[in-house]
Amino acid sequence: MRIAVTGSIATDHLMAFPGRFVEQLLPDQLEHISLSFLVDSLEVRRGGVAANIAYGLGVLGLDPVLVGAVGPDFAEYEVWLKEHGVDTSGVRVSAGHQTARFMCMTDQDANQIAAFYAGAMAEAAEIDLRGVIAQGGPLDLVLVSPNDPAAMVHHTDECRALGIPFAADPSQQLARLSREEVRGLVEGARWLFTNEYESALLRERAEWSAEDVLERVGTWVTTLGSKGVRIERQGAAVLTVEAVPDVPAEDPTGVGDAFRSGFLAAVSWGLPLETAAQLGCAMAALVLRAVGSQAYEVEPAGLLATVRAVYGPEAQQSLAGVLRSLGGAA
């Protein structure tokens, strides 16, 4: 399966605050917030939702096509992605803007305060999927992840016009999308990805009930943090898969992206939804243990050991064959 991952490509600036944000907020002064946090550490990492997901697919042995806009400062990052199995032929290099920046501060309760500078991402709507297809061949699935809103709308419309199945992952951009934009991004999606908060926000923005959403998508996948993942399809029983327990939480950045890469990899291999969610959760645990959303490597034997310990030998066996080609998964 040839998967195109559209969305943000960015550099992450990750900071750790040793206290709790909630302790710094005065209830009677919320209209006049002026805060500065002294952080203990700063990590500069490669990131961006689309790049994170493409990286995860690449290290799982797929050949994902990354589609997004970057600045002239992307050269070193591009080499890194290519070394980890990502096709960057769908990346547009801006002449006038730098690659996007994600600045995030995490407190000791894993709460986050973040800001995002779009930079070159503002030009992503100028990328045409037809050009990606002409250069590399047909696409079996397009994931539309957080990006410049015009680009998200454009790529979704292109998928419909070209008859390409697409997955909707509006996540962080839900806060700035209109009702019609949210509806347009979701309608007809083969897969819809949200986290628990985003599932409620999506319904509120679209003015749809959960039943309305399920009428319009093939499968709705909702990550639930430490509670795992919920998978819903119209007319089918809800499927819930537990998360990998007792994972040392070094940094939550990119955990959802890693889940998506594991889930979509398993789907591309034709594995059942439950197995796809189990691999997604195992991948998420790898990222949670690391600082930075691409600071992990997939070691098949270790990944399979996690799957066996949490989900049992049958789940391990389902994945062993497809992971064997990565080495060490016998």
C-alpha positions in Angstrom: 0.0 0.0 0.0 1.4 3.4 -1.0 0.4 5.9 1.7 0.8 9.7 1.3 1.0 11.6 4.6 0.1 15.3 4.2 0.5 17.8 7.0 3.0 19.7 9.0 6.8 19.3 8.9 8.4 21.2 11.8 11.2 21.5 14.3 10.2 20.9 17.9 11.6 23.0 20.7 10.6 21.0 23.8 11.0 22.4 27.3 10.4 20.8 30.7 8.9 22.8 33.6 9.5 21.2 37.0 6.3 22.5 38.6 2.6 22.3 37.8 0.9 24.9 35.5 -2.3 24.7 37.4 -0.5 26.0 40.5 0.6 29.2 38.7 -3.0 30.2 37.6 -4.9 32.5 39.8 -8.7 32.0 39.4 -9.5 35.6 39.8 -6.8 36.8 37.4 -7.5 34.6 34.4 -8.5 37.6 32.3 -5.0 39.2 32.8 -2.6 36.3 32.5 1.1 37.3 32.3 3.3 34.3 33.1 6.9 33.3 32.5 8.1 29.8 33.3 11.8 29.0 34.1 12.4 25.6 32.5 15.0 23.0 33.4 15.8 21.8 29.9 15.5 22.5 26.2 15.5 19.8 23.5 15.5 20.7 19.8 14.0 17.8 17.9 12.7 17.0 14.4 8.9 17.0 14.3 5.7 18.0 12.6 2.7 15.7 12.6 3.1 14.5 9.0 6.8 14.0 9.4 6.3 12.1 12.6 3.8 9.7 11.1 5.8 9.2 7.9 8.9 8.5 10.1 7.0 5.8 12.0 5.7 4.2 8.8 9.2 4.3 7.4 10.9 2.5 10.3 8.1 -0.1 10.1 9.3 -0.9 6.6 6.8 1.0 4.5 7.7 3.6 1.9 5.4 6.5 2.8 5.3 9.7 0.7 5.6 12.8 2.8 3.6 15.8 1.4 4.1 19.2 2.9 5.9 22.5 2.7 9.3 23.4 4.2 11.9 26.1 4.1 15.5 26.1 2.8 16.6 24.9 6.2 15.2 21.4 5.6 18.2 19.8 3.9 19.6 18.0 7.0 16.1 16.9 8.2 15.4 15.6 4.7 18.5 13.4 4.8 17.3 12.0 8.2 13.9 11.1 6.8 15.3 9.5 3.7 17.6 7.4 5.9 14.5 6.1 7.7 12.5 5.1 4.7 10.5 8.2 3.9 10.0 9.3 0.3 10.3 13.2 0.3 9.5 13.7 -3.3 6.2 15.3 -2.3 7.8 18.0 -0.2 7.8 21.6 -1.5 10.7 23.9 -0.5 9.7 27.5 0.0 12.0 30.3 -1.2 10.8 32.8 1.4 9.8 31.0 4.6 11.6 28.8 7.1 10.3 25.4 8.2 7.6 25.5 10.8 8.4 25.6 14.5 6.6 23.9 17.3 7.4 25.3 20.8 6.1 23.2 23.7 6.5 23.3 27.4 5.5 20.3 29.5 4.9 20.3 33.3 5.5 17.5 35.8 1.9 16.3 35.2 2.5 16.0 31.5 0.2 19.0 30.8 1.5 21.1 27.9 1.4 24.7 26.7 2.4 25.1 23.1 2.8 27.6 20.2 3.2 26.8 16.5 4.7 29.1 13.9 3.5 28.0 10.4 6.3 29.4 8.3 6.5 27.5 5.0 3.5 25.5 5.9 1.4 28.4 4.7 2.3 27.3 1.1 1.2 23.7 1.5 -2.1 24.3 -0.3 0.0 24.9 -3.5 1.0 21.2 -3.5 -1.0 19.1 -6.0 -1.5 15.4 -5.3 -1.7 14.9 -9.0 1.9 15.9 -9.2 2.8 13.4 -6.5 1.0 10.7 -8.4 2.7 11.6 -11.7 6.1 11.5 -10.1 5.8 8.3 -8.0 2.7 6.4 -9.1 -0.8 5.8 -7.7 -1.7 6.4 -4.1 -3.7 3.8 -2.1 -4.4 6.1 0.9 -3.9 9.8 1.7 -3.7 10.8 5.4 -4.8 14.4 5.8 -3.2 15.5 9.1 -2.9 19.0 10.7 -1.6 21.5 8.2 -2.5 24.9 6.8 -6.3 24.7 6.8 -6.5 25.6 3.1 -4.1 22.7 2.4 -6.2 20.3 4.4 -9.3 21.3 2.5 -7.5 21.2 -0.8 -6.0 17.7 -0.3 -9.3 16.3 0.9 -11.1 17.7 -2.1 -8.4 16.2 -4.4 -8.9 12.8 -2.9 -12.6 12.9 -3.6 -12.0 14.1 -7.2 -9.4 11.5 -7.8 -11.2 8.7 -6.1 -8.4 8.1 -3.5 -9.4 6.8 -0.1 -8.4 9.2 2.6 -8.0 9.3 6.4 -9.0 12.5 8.3 -6.9 13.6 11.2 -7.8 17.2 11.9 -6.7 17.1 15.6 -4.9 20.3 16.5 -6.5 22.4 13.8 -10.0 21.7 15.0 -9.8 24.9 17.2 -9.6 27.2 14.1 -11.7 25.3 11.6 -15.3 26.4 10.7 -18.3 24.1 10.9 -18.3 23.7 7.1 -14.5 23.0 7.0 -14.8 20.3 9.7 -17.7 18.7 8.0 -15.9 18.8 4.6 -12.7 17.2 6.1 -14.6 14.4 7.7 -17.3 13.5 5.2 -16.5 10.3 3.4 -13.2 9.5 5.3 -12.3 5.9 5.3 -10.6 6.5 8.7 -11.2 9.3 11.2 -8.5 9.8 13.9 -9.1 11.9 17.1 -8.2 11.8 20.7 -10.8 11.9 23.4 -11.0 15.7 23.7 -10.8 16.2 20.0 -13.8 13.8 19.5 -15.9 16.1 21.6 -14.5 19.2 20.0 -15.2 17.8 16.5 -18.8 17.1 17.4 -19.2 20.6 18.8 -17.6 22.3 15.8 -19.5 20.2 13.2 -22.7 20.3 15.2 -23.0 16.6 14.8 -23.8 13.8 17.2 -21.6 10.8 17.5 -24.1 8.9 15.4 -24.0 11.6 12.7 -20.2 11.2 12.5 -20.3 7.4 12.2 -22.8 7.8 9.4 -20.2 9.7 7.4 -17.0 7.8 8.0 -15.8 4.2 7.6 -14.0 3.8 11.0 -13.6 6.3 13.8 -10.4 5.7 15.9 -10.2 7.6 19.2 -7.1 7.4 21.3 -7.8 7.6 25.1 -4.3 8.2 26.5 -3.5 5.7 29.3 -6.9 4.1 28.7 -6.0 2.9 25.3 -8.0 3.3 22.1 -11.7 3.1 21.1 -12.6 2.0 17.6 -16.2 2.6 16.3 -18.0 1.6 13.1 -21.6 2.1 12.3 -23.7 -1.0 13.1 -20.7 -2.7 14.8 -19.8 -3.2 18.5 -17.3 -0.8 19.9 -13.8 -2.2 20.1 -11.6 -1.1 22.9 -7.9 -1.9 23.2 -5.9 -1.2 26.3 -2.7 0.9 26.3 0.7 -0.5 27.2 0.7 0.0 31.0 3.4 1.4 33.2 5.4 3.2 30.6 7.9 5.8 32.0 6.5 9.1 30.6 9.6 11.0 29.4 7.7 13.2 26.8 4.2 12.8 25.4 5.0 14.8 22.2 4.3 12.6 19.1 2.7 9.7 21.0 -0.5 10.0 18.9 1.5 10.3 15.7 3.3 7.0 16.5 0.0 5.3 17.2 -1.3 6.4 13.8 1.9 5.0 12.1 1.6 1.7 13.8 -2.2 1.4 13.2 -1.9 2.4 9.5 1.0 0.1 8.9 -1.0 -2.9 10.3 -4.0 -1.8 8.1 -1.7 -1.7 5.1 -0.7 -5.3 5.8 -4.3 -6.4 5.9 -4.3 -7.2 9.7 -7.5 -7.0 11.8 -8.4 -3.7 13.5 -7.6 -5.1 17.0 -4.1 -6.0 15.9 -3.7 -2.6 14.2 -4.6 -0.9 17.5 -2.3 -3.1 19.5 0.7 -2.3 17.2 -0.3 1.4 17.4 -0.3 1.3 21.2 3.1 -0.5 21.2 4.5 2.2 18.9 3.1 4.9 21.1 4.8 3.4 24.1 8.2 3.7 22.3 7.7 7.4 21.8 6.5 8.0 25.3 9.8 6.6 26.7 11.8 9.0 24.5 12.3 12.8 24.4 11.3 13.8 21.0 8.8 12.4 18.5 11.5 10.8 16.3 14.0 9.8 18.9 13.2 6.1 18.8 14.1 3.1 16.6 12.0 0.0 16.0 13.6 -3.1 17.2 11.2 -5.9 16.1 12.1 -8.4 18.8 11.5 -5.8 21.5 8.3 -4.6 19.9 7.0 -8.1 19.7 7.9 -8.8 23.3 5.8 -5.8 24.3 2.9 -7.0 22.2 3.1 -10.5 23.7 3.4 -9.2 27.3 0.4 -6.9 27.0 -1.9 -8.5 24.4 -0.8 -12.2 24.4 0.9 -14.7 22.1 -1.8 -14.6 19.5 -1.3 -10.9 18.9 2.5 -11.4 18.8 2.1 -14.2 16.2 -0.2 -12.0 14.0 2.6 -9.4 13.8 5.7 -11.6 13.7 5.4 -12.4 10.0 5.2 -8.8 8.8 7.8 -7.5 11.2 10.3 -10.3 10.3 11.5 -8.4 7.3 12.8 -5.6 9.5 15.2 -8.1 11.1 15.3 -9.7 14.5 11.7 -10.7 14.7 11.9 -14.4 14.3 
